[in-house]
């Protein structure tokens, strides 16, 4: 899981804690059978050198954290595949984020992104499409000065060429709920998040044919 978190509605550019990158791999632990033959299997175990992810961001429209003006930022990124079985592959991508503070406690975050796959097939030898389009959207509610919770809906087109298997061919989606806490350690800012995510097929169908369909996790980011 590759989510990151924040907790303060006023600082909207640090938000969207459940936002993730477009991936070319089904969720860890997925097991898919077609015609009695295992088409895809990943037990979610293993170790290895992770991916190298390089990203450059720019604010297209900025505003004071205390204002309710809409903030817009853009980014470009490159992902270089690592050796682990759960690599996201080699791709280049771009995204656009829009954050809007509605009140002192409520903000809305949206993000659209696209990626161009450099690989012709995944690490499990499944043929890949040339490009993927994805989005994230949802509200965040500030509970205290440094604590917030948020609900987010994600969606993505399938990164695979047609296989005849719904779990791989259908567009991916998920709904996630997170509780976020921000605190400092010395001169460092620490963002901690506990989240639960339900995988779906778009628009709102639970992915019973592509386990795990409920994921619970925790992540801390130090800046």
Secondary structure, 3 states (H helix, E strand, C coil): CCCCCCCCCCCHHHCCCCCCCCCCCCCCCCEEEECCEEEEECCCCCCCCCCEEEEEEEEEECCCCCCCCCEEEEEEEEEECCCCCCCCCCEEEEEEEEEEECCCCEEEEEEEEEEEECCCECCCCCEECCEEEEEEEEEEEEEECCEEEEEEEEEECCCECCCCCHHHHCCEEEEEEEEEEEEEECCEEEEEEEEEEEEEECCCEECCCCCCCEEEEEEEEEC
